[in-house]
């Protein structure tokens, strides 16, 4: 049995209450959090969860920014799909691996990728993630057969296809089904809700009737504000959504955004009327609950998956509130270490 301790200000539980003391880890699991006086300036936070990515786009960063969203990413003829079809498998795998490594270094313990390319696309992501500590989940796309190989299904949107067979197959396999909705307009939101998805992505153009349906069914929503701003589709009603259901954060297409949850949290916190604690929950506990993960917060018995941040860095020195310091100010150079212990089967 291996045991080790981390000292500092530990953001504990689902409310991220700061506790000065030490966190004890045994065999990849937190065994205790002990309140005591310590000299360490480290802030210990749960590892972040990027709830929506498209990292195949890593082959063409900053490409096509002058294009409309449809011309950029709409299947099957959008620029990204043409580039993906033309890319050599080794090029695609290498580019995705570099984005996964970037996320690891940024304190991201898991990502959920809407993976283009059917079964081969799922296999490419797993090849890219081989040997890394980030938990890279492939939500397959295409026909229902991909669900047997993927970690879930990621539908492009109800305006593209009905997705009834894929939804049925995902339910039969007990795997999550997510779908884009309301990114360009509101027309595909009700058809998406009719599928009873496990979560929705975007909801930029959600109207009151859609918000009521989301609240009644308690369907979580993944918001991607930076992406929505860049593609000029508008901004999601984060406050209205958060008042009705659980909201998580994602960074969306690597083509137009780097997959940094630190940037996504800062942007969300400064643009919307939500508290730093609410934003940190969107990047950790809310996403973990939505995706049925055992991590997402720090407590005895939970997997040891966390990010250690230097509270005395030139950037953070003098902070008043540790949660606000992480959400609104922290950057990659403030990160001392990222601990992503394996999640054991019983978790």
N, C-alpha and C positions, 0 to 999 in steps of 0.2 A: 504494500500500500504506500503510495506517495502522497505526502502532505506538504503544502506550502502556503504561505500567507502573503497577502497584499495589504499594505497600509495606505491610508489616506482618507478622503471624504467619499464615502460610498453612498451612491444614490439607490436607496433600498425600496423594494416592493413596487407595486403598481402606481404608487403616488410619488415615487422618486424622492422619498424623504432623506435628506442628507444626514449621514451618521459618521462622525469622526471615529475611526477605529481600524480594525483589521478584518479582512475577509479570508476565511480559511477554505482551502480547496483540498479535497482528497479524491483521487481517482476520477478526475474530470468533472467533479460535482462540488458545488458549494455546500459545505457542511455547517458553517456558522458565520454569522456576522457579529462581531464583538465590539461594543462601544467602549472606547478607551482613548486616552490622550496619545497622539502620535505626532511625530515631527514631519511626516511626509506631506508634500503639497499636491500629491496626485489626486485627481478626481476619477472615481471608478464608476463607469456608466455601463448599462447593458449594450451589447453589440447591436448595431442598427440592422434593420431589415428593409431592403429595397423591394417594395411590393409590386413593382411593374417596370420591366426593362425589355428592350429589344437590342441585345448586344451584338447580333449579327451585323448590325449597322457599323460596327467598329471598323469595317473595311473602307468606309467612306465618310470619315468625320468632316463636318462642315460642308458637305456636298449639297448642292441644290437648294441653298437657302433662299434663292429668289423665286422658288417654285411655290405653288399653292400646296396645301396639305395633301389634297387628292393626288396631284402630280408627283408629290414627293414620296408618299407611302401607301397609297391605295392599291390593294391587290386587284388584278395580277400585273398591271402595267406600270405602276409607280416606279420612280427612279430606283428606290431601294430594292425592289423586287427584281428589276433588271440586273442590278449590280450583284445581288446575291446569286442569281442564276449563272452569271458569268464568272464568278469567283472560283478559283481552284480550292478544293477542300482544305488543303494544307494552309492556304492563305486565310481562309475563313476561321479555321480553328486557332491559328496563331493570333489573329486579331482579337478574337473573343477571349483568349487566355490572357492577353495583356489587359483587357478591361476588367476581367475577374481579379487579376492581381492588384490592379488599381483599387478596386473596391475593398479587397482585403486590407490593404494599407490604410484605407480611410475608415476602418472600423466597422465595415459592413460584414455581418456574419452570414447573411443569406440574401439571395435575389430570386425573383420569380420572373422568368423570361418567357414571353409569348414567342415561341420558337418556330420560325418559318422553316419550310422544307420537309414537312412530314416526318416520317420515321428517321430518315437520314439526318434531318435537322436536329432531332433530339439526340441522336448519337454524336453529332458534331459537338454539341454543347457538353456532353459528358466527357468526350475526349479532351476538350479544352479545359475542363475543371479537374481532370485527373491529377491527383497529387496535391491539390490546393486544399486549404482548410475552409474556404467559403462554401456554403451549401447552395449550389447552383441548381435550381429547379427548372425543368423544362416543361412548359405548358404547350403541348403539341398543337399543331394546326393542320387542317386538311380534313380528310374523311374520318369517320368514327374509329377506324382501325388503329389510328395513331395512339388512342387512349391506352391501349394495352401496354405500350412501350413508354409512355410519357408519365410525368408526375401529376398531370391534370390536363385540362383543355383550355386554350386561350382563343376565343372567337374574335374575329376581326370586327364584327358588328352586324346587327340584324338587317341592315340595308343591303349587305352583301349576300346573305344566305339565311335560310330559316334556322339552321343548326339544331333541328329537333332530334335527329338521330344521334348527333354528337352529345347533346344534353342527356339523352336517355342512356347512352353508353357510359358516360361519365358517372351518372348516378348508379348504374349497375356495377361499375368497378369501384365505387366508393372513392372517387377521386374528384377534386374540386373543378368546377366549371366557372370560368370568368369570361366576361364579354365587354368589349368597348361599347360605350353608349353615350350619346349626347355630346360627342366631341365637336362636330361641325354644326349640327342643328338638333332639334328635339325630336325629329321624326322617327328615329330608331329606338327611343327610350322605352316606350310602352311595349313594342315587340320583344325587346331584350328582357324587360321585367316579366313578360308572359312566360319566359323560359325558366323562371324561378332560379336565377343563377346564384352561385355561392358568393359572388361579388361582382361589382360593376367597376369599370375603369373610365375616368374622365368626368362625365356628367356636367360638362361646362354649361350646357343649355337646359338644365333641369328646370322645369316649371313647377308651380305649386302642386299640381296633380301628381307629378312624378315624385316630388318630395314626400307627399302623403303616402304613396304606394311604397316607397323605400322605407318609410317609418313603420308602416303597418306590417311589412314583411321582415323588417330589421335586416335588410340586405346591406352589407358593408360596401363602402366605396373607396377606391384608390384614386386619389387626386394627383395630378402631375402639373403643378402650376407653371414651372419654368418652361416646360415643353409647350404648354398651351399658349404662353406668351410669345414664344419664338415662332410658332406656326400661325399666329394671328387669328386664332379661333375664339379668343376671349379668355376669361378666367373662371375657374369653377367657383360656385357659391360655397366656399369652404365653411363659413360660419353657419349657413342654413343647413348644410349637410351634417355638420358636427352636432347640431342641436337635435337631430333626428335619428342618427345612426352612427356607427363606428367608422371613422375615416382613417385610412392609411395613406402613406406617401410613396410615390415611385418617381423615377427619373426619366422613364420612357425611352425614346430613341437615342442611342449613342451618337447617331449621325448629327444630331443638333444640340445635345447636352452631354457633358461628362457625367458619369453615373455617381455623383457625389451626394450622399445624404446630408452632409454638413451644409453644402450649398442649398439643397432643397429645403432643409429646415430653416436656415437663415432667411431665405426668400419668403417662405410661408409665414414665418413669424413676423416679418416686417411689413408684409403686404396685407395680411388679414387680421381681423380683430379676434385673435386667439392667443391664449397664454403660452409662455414657453413650456410649461408642463404638458399642455394639450398637444403641442407640436412634437415634443419628445415622445409622447405616447403614440402619435401617428407613425413615428419612425421605429417604434419598438413594440410596446404591449398591444396596441390595436392591430398591428400587422400580424403579430404572433397569434392572437386570438382568432383573427379572420382566417388564417391559414393553418390553424390547429397545430401550432408549434409549442414545444415545452419551454422555450427560452423567451426572451423579450423583457424580462425583468430579473433583478438580483434578489434572491432569497435562499435560505437554507433549503437544500433538496433540488434546486434548479441546476441545469447544466452550466458549467463554468465558461460562459461566452460573454466577453466583456471587452471594453476599450478603456485604456488607461490614458488620461489626459493630464498634461503638466499644467497645473493651476498657477504655477509661478513662472510660466513662459513670458517672454517680452509682450506677447499679445494678450495674455489672460491675467497677468499679475495685477492685483488690486480688485479683482472681481468681487461683487457683493453677493450674488446668488449663483451657485454652481450650475443649476439647470439653465438659467438664462445665458451663462457664459458659454456653455456648450452649444445651445440652440442658435444663438444670435451672433456669436463671435468666433468660436473655435474654427481652426483650419488644420489641414493635414500636418503642418509642422509642429502643432501642439500635442500630437499623439505620441506618447512614449512607447506603448506596446499594445498589440491587439491579441487577445487570448480567445481562441476559438476551439475549445475542447470538443471532441467528438460527441455527438448526441447518441446515447446508448439506446438500443432497441426498446427497452422498457419505458423510455421517455415518451 
